[in-house]
């Protein structure tokens, strides 16, 4: 790869602007408005894809893409394997960050907060709405555990497919379920020309009210 060409990769954002007068008082409501715009523009190209950043108890970070599966005043919902690396890190340190980037809209949303596990009943309710093959996959994969090769997964998937032949709904495994991130801050970023981007930051105050400030880009 030509380093000079890499250094020249850039885009001048210019399609929209963002001002305090343009946003709603509550960041969850504002997120829903932006998220709907992302759905309208991106369709099924996974506008719900988000980076989830976690850290160990001694502060060593890791990040990966997961999918948003719900948003309400309670927070942002995603599902995962609880014994995965992210699941174990969240057990040690239940603070995390989310990042959405919607390139067609030249927008980014950053969210920080504290996570709690969803109830087993709520996790199972969602689990059993998933396609059967996805349910089997969740049973098969001990996520983040070292395995010899892919055949380990394929053989177990075949075994479970035969075991649950004729059954469309599997029980939710104990190691799988949802998390809810309750936000303490939410930042909305709109790309602007010459890297003078618009950034608006909501921070929750004592009592639950939200403050709103503009940040320098």
Residue, then its C-alpha position, 0 to 999 in steps of 0.5 A: x500500500x502506498x503510504x502517500x495515497x493513504x495520507x491523501x484519503x479524505x472527504x470534505x463533509x458538507x451535506x448537513x449542519x447541526x445546531x442546538x436549535x435543531x435538536x430535541x431536549x432528550x437525547x434518546x428522542x434525538x437518537x430515535x429521530x436520527x436513527x429513523x433517518x439512517x434507516x430511511x437512507x440506508x435501508x437494510x445496510x445495518x444502520x443498527x451496527x455499532x462499535x461496542x467498547x469495553x475494558x477490563x477492570x484494570x483499564x485494558x480496552x477492546x472493541x467490536x461491532x455488535x447490533x442494536x436491538x432496542x432503544x428506549x428511555x431505559x437505554x440501548x439494548x444488544x445481545x451476546x454470549x455472556x462468556x465471550x470476552x466482552x461479556x466477561x469484561x462487562x462482568x468485571x467493569x460494567x461501563x462501556x461506550x457505543x459508537x454509530x457511524x452513518x456515512x451516507x448522512x455524515x453523522x456519528x453518535x457516541x454514547x457512554x454509560x453503565x450496563x446491566x443484564x436483561x432478565x432471563x425472561x426478556x432474553x429468552x423472549x427475544x432469543x426465540x424470535x430469531x431464525x432457528x439456525x441463529x438459535x442453534x448457532x448461539x447454542x453451538x458457539x462458546x464465543x471467544x474460546x479457542x477451538x481446533x478448527x471450524x469442523x468443531x462448530x459444524x459437527x455440533x450444529x449438525x447434532x443440534x439440528x438433528x436433535x431439534x428436528x421439527x422444532x422451531x423454538x429452542x430454549x435460550x442457553x444460560x450463557x446468552x442474553x441481553x445487556x442494556x446500556x443506560x447512558x450518562x452522556x450522548x454526543x451527536x456529531x455532524x460532519x462539516x466542511x474543513x473539519x470544523x464539525x458540529x458536536x453537541x453533547x448531552x450529559x445527565x445531571x443529578x436528578x436525571x435532567x440532561x444538559x446540552x453543550x456544543x463542543x469544539x471539533 
